[in-house]
Every structure is written in structure tokens, then in C-alpha cells.
Amino acid sequence: MREIPEVFRNFKSYKLTIQNRSLKTVEEYLLDLDLFFRYVIASREGIELEGEKFDSINISNIDLDFVKSVTTDEIYEFFNYTVEYRNNKAKSRARKLSAIKSFFKYLTNRKLIDENPAINIESPSIGNKSLPKYLTIDECLMLLEAVKTDPETKTRERDYAIITLFLNCGMRLSELVGISLNDIDRDLRSLRVVGKGSKERVVYLNDACKDALKSYLTVRARDNQIEIKDKNALFLSSRHQRISNKTVQHIVYKYLKIAGLEYKHFSTHKLRHTAATLMYQTGKVDVRVLKDILGHEQLNTTQIYTHVSDESMEKAMSNNPLNNIKK
């Protein structure tokens, strides 16, 4: 990321230390602010709104006086620009507005500026959230079988444990990668993960997870004989260091392809959706319990998994007492 002005650095520090936001979230905010202020400079100075000249605009010298000069109209015009020049959808525009609103709210609350130009701007309507995509039980079995029968892999136990944890526990990618050996209960009853906002939670392990981890830990123990950069990391790469997000994503893509499920264009996050949906629909897990399992802050985030399957809706229609009344 390019050099940022001091007012951005202070905002970043506030979000990280006071509001306890994740580094990834804060960096996304800063990227949105970088684009917004480059747009403001370009529109004021008559610079083309796309191309190399726009991309190279330096915002590092922006000071509080410049920030104070931003108007509500410029914010509205910026969102017209994101549609016309960048083809941003409502969800992307809503995220950008959230960054701008948060930034100006921070400055107003600290009394660094007198008026908040973004305070009355409404967020774009995103509409109904799409239903989560997930693997069926049969597809999950196909995926696990692909790992077990892959003749070329040298990391079968590791890869099987990774996919088993995704499918059974509904972990986020960052949570799985961040697991350390000392996070795991000695009896393999549970493990600790660090979720969004650095919030810790306990994930309880079922028999499938225990079995997969036992097999992997036996193999993992051999790696202690090798020089490892992070000896406490649970999952190791071929370079004997903590496995990366990118490597785990590659593992998932690889076995989806072997299982013949590549056409679904699934990601690690879709495996999290799978675990949540199967727990709710088949396991009959209460939505409030599911909220805690997934580490959601708000219940309404979890309620996306309470959608009813087509089969259930068809059965409900058939159970209508008027079903047999025919002409």
C-alpha cells in the first residue's frame, strides 16, 4: 500500500487499538479512503478519472484542512464515479460508504472537524441476501473420498484433517490457518480459534474431527525432528512453516477438482457455509447455538442459514390438509 497521510495513520491506529478491528478490515477501509481522496483531488484539478495519471495521484500530503474542505456533494459525486467508471455494485459501494462514514465520524467525535459531510448519506440498498451455496452430504463424502484416494499426495493426513475441520466445524480460513498446537485440548475434545476482531472462541470437536486430527498429529510429530520456523503451528506447509491461506485454498480447489465438483466454483468459505447449513438443516441445531459455533456477532448474520430446503417446502405443501381435495 502506498504512503498514507498522518490523519489516516491516526484513524488506522484508532480502529485497530480502540475499536479492535482486524488489520484486514482496516486496510480495506484505507484502500477505499485512498480511492476517495484521489477522486476528490482529480475532480478538483481536472485530472482524468481513470488511467495512469489518476492511479499515480499522491495523497500522502493530505492534511486536516483538506479533509475539512470535503463536501457532501463530492461524496455523492464519488459514488456516481464508482458506478460509471468502476462498475461497482451496491455491496461494494456500501462498503466504501462505510469506510468514509467511519472516517468522518472518527474526526467529528475527536472534534478535529466541526461538521460530518457523510452523516446523512444513506447506504445503497443491497436487497435480499442470496442464499448460501453449499455441498450436499453426498458431495461432502465425494470430497473426502478424493483426499483419501489421491495416489499422488504426500500430505494426505494434513489435507484430510483440513477439509474435515472445514466441513464439520464451519471455521473461517484465517481461523484454521491460525490454529497452534497449544490451542488444542489434550484430549482432542476442543480447540481454540481466533476469529474476527481478535475474538477467541472454543470449537468443540466431533468424532470425525478427532479421528482426522489424531492421524495428522502422528505425522505432524515427525516434523518436530526438522527445523521448523513456527514449531507451534498445527498445519505446516511443505517448507515446514505455518501453512498459508493461499496454500489451503489451493488444497480445497485441488480436491474439489478431483471429486468432479470444480464446476461449482466453491471456495474455503463455501465449506464454512456447508458446515453451517448441514448443522441447521440436518442436525437440527438451534440457530442461537449455530451463531456461537460460527462466531457471529449478530444473530441476523446467522439467520441466512435458516432457509428451508426445497424438499422441506415440497413436503410442507403435501402436508396441507386440503392437499387431497380434488375436483
C-alpha positions as CSV (number, residue, x, y, z in Angstrom):
1,M,0.0,0.0,0.0
2,R,1.3,3.5,-0.9
3,E,2.3,6.0,1.8
4,I,-0.7,7.4,3.7
5,P,-1.2,10.8,5.4
6,E,-0.9,11.3,9.1
7,V,-4.6,11.6,9.6
8,F,-5.1,8.2,8.0
9,R,-2.4,6.7,10.3
10,N,-4.2,8.0,13.3
11,F,-7.5,6.7,12.1
12,K,-5.9,3.3,11.5
13,S,-4.5,3.2,15.0
14,Y,-7.9,4.1,16.4
15,K,-9.6,1.3,14.5
16,L,-7.0,-1.3,15.5
17,T,-6.5,-0.4,19.1
18,I,-9.7,1.2,20.4
19,Q,-12.3,-0.5,18.2
20,N,-10.3,-3.7,18.0
21,R,-11.0,-4.2,14.3
22,S,-8.9,-6.7,12.3
23,L,-5.9,-5.5,10.3
24,K,-7.5,-6.8,7.1
25,T,-10.7,-4.8,7.7
26,V,-8.8,-1.6,8.5
27,E,-6.6,-2.0,5.4
28,E,-9.7,-2.3,3.2
29,Y,-11.0,0.9,4.8
30,L,-7.8,2.7,4.0
31,L,-7.8,1.5,0.4
32,D,-11.4,2.9,0.0
33,L,-10.3,6.2,1.5
34,D,-7.3,6.3,-0.8
35,L,-9.5,5.9,-3.8
36,F,-12.0,8.5,-2.5
37,F,-9.4,11.2,-1.9
38,R,-7.6,10.5,-5.2
39,Y,-11.0,11.1,-6.8
40,V,-11.5,14.4,-4.9
41,I,-8.1,15.6,-6.0
42,A,-8.7,14.5,-9.6
43,S,-12.1,16.1,-9.9
44,R,-10.9,19.4,-8.4
45,E,-7.8,19.6,-10.6
46,G,-9.4,18.3,-13.8
47,I,-7.4,15.1,-13.9
48,E,-8.8,12.2,-16.0
49,L,-10.7,9.9,-13.6
50,E,-9.0,6.7,-15.0
51,G,-5.7,5.8,-16.3
52,E,-2.1,6.0,-15.2
53,K,-2.3,9.7,-14.1
54,F,-5.2,9.0,-11.8
55,D,-3.6,5.9,-10.4
56,S,-0.4,7.8,-9.6
57,I,-2.1,10.6,-7.6
58,N,-0.2,11.1,-4.3
59,I,-2.4,11.6,-1.3
60,S,0.3,11.4,1.3
61,N,0.3,15.3,1.8
62,I,-3.4,15.5,2.5
63,D,-3.8,17.3,5.8
64,L,-6.7,18.2,8.1
65,D,-7.6,21.4,6.2
66,F,-8.0,19.4,3.0
67,V,-10.2,16.9,4.8
68,K,-12.3,19.7,6.3
69,S,-13.0,21.0,2.8
70,V,-14.7,17.8,1.6
71,T,-18.4,18.4,0.9
72,T,-21.4,16.1,0.9
73,D,-21.9,16.8,-2.8
74,E,-18.3,15.5,-3.5
75,I,-19.2,12.3,-1.7
76,Y,-22.3,11.8,-3.8
77,E,-20.4,12.5,-6.9
78,F,-17.7,10.0,-5.9
79,F,-20.4,7.3,-5.8
80,N,-21.6,8.3,-9.2
81,Y,-18.0,7.8,-10.3
82,T,-17.8,4.3,-8.7
83,V,-20.8,3.3,-10.8
84,E,-19.9,4.9,-14.1
85,Y,-16.1,4.3,-14.2
86,R,-15.6,1.3,-11.9
87,N,-18.9,-0.5,-12.3
88,N,-19.2,-1.1,-8.5
89,K,-22.2,-3.0,-7.4
90,A,-24.3,-1.9,-4.4
91,K,-22.4,-4.1,-2.0
92,S,-19.1,-2.6,-3.0
93,R,-20.5,0.9,-2.8
94,A,-21.9,0.2,0.6
95,R,-18.5,-0.9,1.9
96,K,-16.9,2.3,0.5
97,L,-19.5,4.4,2.2
98,S,-19.0,2.6,5.4
99,A,-15.3,3.5,5.3
100,I,-16.0,7.2,4.5
101,K,-18.6,7.4,7.2
102,S,-16.4,5.8,9.8
103,F,-13.5,8.1,8.9
104,F,-15.5,11.3,9.2
105,K,-17.3,10.1,12.4
106,Y,-13.9,9.5,14.0
107,L,-12.8,13.0,13.1
108,T,-16.0,14.6,14.3
109,N,-16.0,12.7,17.6
110,R,-12.5,13.8,18.2
111,K,-13.5,17.3,17.4
112,L,-10.9,17.6,14.7
113,I,-13.6,18.7,12.3
114,D,-16.8,20.6,13.0
115,E,-19.2,19.0,10.5
116,N,-19.5,15.5,9.2
117,P,-20.3,15.7,5.5
118,A,-21.2,12.0,5.3
119,I,-23.6,11.8,8.3
120,N,-26.9,11.9,6.4
121,I,-25.9,9.9,3.3
122,E,-27.9,6.6,3.1
123,S,-26.2,3.4,2.3
124,P,-27.1,1.8,-1.1
125,S,-29.9,-0.8,-0.8
126,I,-28.3,-4.2,-1.3
127,G,-31.6,-6.1,-1.4
128,N,-32.1,-9.6,0.0
129,K,-29.0,-11.6,0.7
130,S,-28.5,-14.5,-1.6
131,L,-28.9,-18.0,-0.1
132,P,-25.6,-19.6,0.8
133,K,-24.2,-22.1,-1.6
134,Y,-23.2,-25.4,0.0
135,L,-22.3,-29.0,-0.7
136,T,-24.8,-31.8,-0.2
137,I,-23.9,-34.7,2.2
138,D,-23.1,-36.9,-0.8
139,E,-20.9,-34.2,-2.3
140,C,-19.1,-33.8,1.0
141,L,-18.4,-37.6,1.0
142,M,-17.1,-37.3,-2.6
143,L,-14.7,-34.5,-1.5
144,L,-13.4,-36.5,1.5
145,E,-13.0,-39.6,-0.6
146,A,-11.0,-37.6,-3.2
147,V,-8.4,-36.9,-0.5
148,K,-8.3,-40.4,0.8
149,T,-7.8,-42.0,-2.6
150,D,-5.4,-39.4,-4.2
151,P,-2.4,-41.6,-5.2
152,E,0.0,-38.6,-5.7
153,T,-0.4,-36.7,-2.4
154,K,2.3,-36.7,0.2
155,T,0.2,-34.8,2.6
156,R,-2.9,-36.9,2.8
157,E,-3.4,-36.8,6.6
158,R,-2.9,-33.0,6.7
159,D,-5.2,-32.3,3.8
160,Y,-7.9,-34.7,5.1
161,A,-7.8,-33.0,8.5
162,I,-8.1,-29.5,7.0
163,I,-11.1,-30.4,4.9
164,T,-12.7,-32.3,7.8
165,L,-12.4,-29.3,10.1
166,F,-14.0,-27.0,7.4
167,L,-16.9,-29.4,6.8
168,N,-17.6,-30.2,10.4
169,C,-16.7,-27.0,12.4
170,G,-17.5,-24.2,9.9
171,M,-14.3,-22.4,10.6
172,R,-13.1,-19.3,8.6
173,L,-9.9,-19.8,6.6
174,S,-7.9,-17.4,8.8
175,E,-9.1,-19.3,11.9
176,L,-8.0,-22.6,10.6
177,V,-4.6,-21.3,9.4
178,G,-4.0,-19.7,12.8
179,I,-4.5,-22.8,15.0
180,S,-1.5,-23.7,17.1
181,L,-0.7,-26.9,18.9
182,N,-1.3,-25.3,22.3
183,D,-4.8,-24.3,21.1
184,I,-5.9,-27.9,21.1
185,D,-7.3,-29.7,24.2
186,R,-5.1,-32.6,25.3
187,D,-8.0,-35.0,24.9
188,L,-8.9,-33.5,21.5
189,R,-12.2,-32.5,22.9
190,S,-12.0,-28.9,21.7
191,L,-9.7,-26.3,20.3
192,R,-9.4,-22.5,20.4
193,V,-9.6,-20.2,17.4
194,V,-9.2,-16.5,17.0
195,G,-12.0,-15.0,14.9
196,K,-12.9,-11.6,13.6
197,G,-11.8,-8.7,15.8
198,S,-9.3,-11.0,17.5
199,K,-12.2,-12.6,19.4
200,E,-11.4,-16.0,20.8
201,R,-13.9,-18.9,20.9
202,V,-13.9,-22.6,21.7
203,V,-14.7,-25.0,18.9
204,Y,-15.8,-28.5,20.1
205,L,-14.6,-31.5,18.0
206,N,-16.8,-34.4,16.9
207,D,-15.6,-37.9,16.3
208,A,-14.7,-37.2,12.7
209,C,-12.5,-34.3,13.6
210,K,-10.8,-36.2,16.5
211,D,-10.0,-39.1,14.2
212,A,-8.6,-36.9,11.4
213,L,-6.5,-34.8,13.9
214,K,-5.1,-37.9,15.6
215,S,-3.9,-39.3,12.2
216,Y,-2.4,-35.9,11.3
217,L,-0.8,-35.3,14.6
218,T,1.0,-38.6,14.4
219,V,2.5,-37.4,11.1
220,R,3.0,-33.9,12.4
221,A,5.1,-35.2,15.3
222,R,7.7,-36.4,12.8
223,D,8.1,-32.8,11.6
224,N,9.4,-31.8,15.0
225,Q,12.6,-33.6,14.1
226,I,13.1,-31.0,11.3
227,E,13.9,-27.3,11.8
228,I,10.5,-25.5,11.7
229,K,10.1,-21.7,11.7
230,D,6.9,-22.0,13.8
231,K,7.1,-25.2,15.9
232,N,3.7,-24.4,17.5
233,A,1.8,-24.2,14.2
234,L,-0.7,-27.0,13.8
235,F,-0.8,-27.2,10.0
236,L,2.6,-27.0,8.2
237,S,3.5,-26.3,4.6
238,S,6.0,-28.3,2.6
239,R,8.5,-25.7,3.6
240,H,8.0,-26.7,7.3
241,Q,6.4,-23.4,8.3
242,R,2.8,-22.4,9.2
243,I,0.6,-23.1,6.2
244,S,-0.7,-20.0,4.4
245,N,-4.2,-19.0,3.3
246,K,-3.2,-19.4,-0.3
247,T,-1.9,-23.0,0.2
248,V,-5.1,-24.0,2.0
249,Q,-7.2,-22.5,-0.8
250,H,-5.1,-24.5,-3.3
251,I,-5.8,-27.7,-1.4
252,V,-9.5,-27.1,-1.4
253,Y,-9.6,-26.3,-5.2
254,K,-7.4,-29.3,-5.9
255,Y,-9.7,-31.8,-4.2
256,L,-12.9,-30.2,-5.5
257,K,-11.5,-30.8,-9.0
258,I,-10.5,-34.4,-8.3
259,A,-14.0,-35.0,-6.8
260,G,-15.6,-33.6,-10.0
261,L,-17.0,-30.7,-8.1
262,E,-14.9,-28.0,-9.8
263,Y,-17.8,-26.7,-11.8
264,K,-19.4,-25.4,-8.6
265,H,-16.7,-22.8,-8.2
266,F,-16.5,-23.3,-4.5
267,S,-14.1,-21.7,-2.1
268,T,-13.0,-22.4,1.5
269,H,-15.7,-20.1,2.7
270,K,-18.3,-22.2,0.9
271,L,-17.2,-25.2,3.0
272,R,-18.0,-23.0,6.1
273,H,-21.4,-22.4,4.5
274,T,-21.7,-26.2,4.1
275,A,-21.0,-27.0,7.7
276,A,-23.5,-24.3,8.9
277,T,-26.2,-25.4,6.6
278,L,-25.9,-29.1,7.3
279,M,-25.8,-28.5,11.0
280,Y,-29.0,-26.4,10.8
281,Q,-31.0,-28.4,8.3
282,T,-29.9,-32.0,9.1
283,G,-28.5,-31.7,12.6
284,K,-31.4,-29.5,13.7
285,V,-29.0,-27.2,15.6
286,D,-30.7,-24.2,17.2
287,V,-29.9,-21.0,15.3
288,R,-28.6,-19.4,18.5
289,V,-26.2,-22.3,19.1
290,L,-25.2,-22.1,15.5
291,K,-24.4,-18.4,16.0
292,D,-21.9,-19.2,18.7
293,I,-20.4,-22.1,16.8
294,L,-19.7,-19.8,13.8
295,G,-18.5,-16.9,15.9
296,H,-21.1,-14.5,14.6
297,E,-21.6,-11.2,16.4
298,Q,-25.2,-10.7,15.4
299,L,-28.0,-13.3,15.1
300,N,-29.2,-11.9,11.9
301,T,-25.9,-12.9,10.2
302,T,-26.6,-16.5,11.2
303,Q,-30.2,-16.4,10.0
304,I,-29.2,-16.7,6.4
305,Y,-28.7,-20.5,7.2
306,T,-32.3,-20.9,8.3
307,H,-33.5,-21.0,4.7
308,V,-35.7,-24.1,4.2
309,S,-34.7,-26.6,1.6
310,D,-36.8,-27.2,-1.5
311,E,-37.5,-30.8,-0.3
312,S,-38.9,-29.4,3.0
313,M,-41.1,-26.9,1.2
314,E,-42.4,-29.6,-1.1
315,K,-43.2,-31.8,1.9
316,A,-44.9,-28.9,3.7
317,M,-47.2,-28.3,0.7
318,S,-48.1,-32.0,0.6
319,N,-49.0,-32.0,4.3
320,N,-51.6,-29.2,3.7
321,P,-54.9,-30.8,4.8
322,L,-56.5,-29.5,1.6
323,N,-54.0,-31.4,-0.5
324,N,-56.4,-34.3,-1.3
325,I,-59.4,-32.1,-2.2
326,K,-59.7,-32.5,-5.9
327,K,-62.3,-31.6,-8.4
